[in-house]
Amino acid sequence: MLEKPEARVKTKWREVCKFLSGAFFVSAGILFYLYITGTPIPLIGTHFMVGPGVNGLRSIIHAILFLVTFYFGFIRK
């Protein structure tokens, strides 16, 4: 009997972390800017607004995630 070769894709996690570090860096910067300027953001499809305090908290979380993914993508061998 012939065995079918398994189709496996090896994920390059280092490259994934490099991409995510860039995305989190930009996101943290934009959210911090919105926090500093006091700009509320409307939620699409609703009448609710996300306040600047929430954007400030999200910018801190994204900055931490940036540091983690930057470490795993660029620094760690």
N, C-alpha and C positions, 0 to 999 in steps of 0.2 A: 504494500500500500504506500502511496505517496502521501507524505505529510505536508500539509499546507504551512508555509512559513508564516509566522505571526507578524503582523504589521505593527511594529512598535516605533514610536517616535520618542527619541530621547529629548527631554526638555532641558534646555540650557538655563538653569535657574540663575546663574550669574548674570546672563543677559536680561532676563526678566527683571531682576533687581535693579539693573542699570536703568532700564526703561521706567520702572516705577519710581526710582529716586528722582528722576527728572520731572515726572508727573506730580509727585508730592511736593517738590520744590516750588513749582509754578502755582499749584493750588494753595500752598501755605502762604505764598506771597500775595496772591490775589485776595484771599480771605483776610489776611492781616491789613491790607490796604482798605478793604471794605469796613473793617473794624475801626481803623483810625479815622476814616472819614465819616463814620456813623451812618452808613448807607444801609437801609433795610432792603432785603431781597424778597420779591413776591414769589410764592410757591405757585407753579404753573397749574392752572385749572382750579384754583381755590381763591378765596379772598383773604388768606392768611399771609402774614409777612414774617420772615425770619429776621430777628433783630440783630443789631451789631454785636451784642454780647455773645450770641450763639456763634457768630462768625469768628469772634476772637477765640472762643474755645476750640472751634474746629481748626483754626490756624495753628494752635498749639499742638493739637493731635496730629495734624498733617506734618508739622515740623519734626515731631518725634518719629513718625513713620519715615520721613525723608532720611533722617539720620540712620535709622536701622537699615533701610534698603541701600543707602549709600555705603554703609559698612560692608554689607554682604555682597554688593555689586562691584565695588572698586577697591576696598582696602584688604579685605580678608582673602587670603590665597588658598 
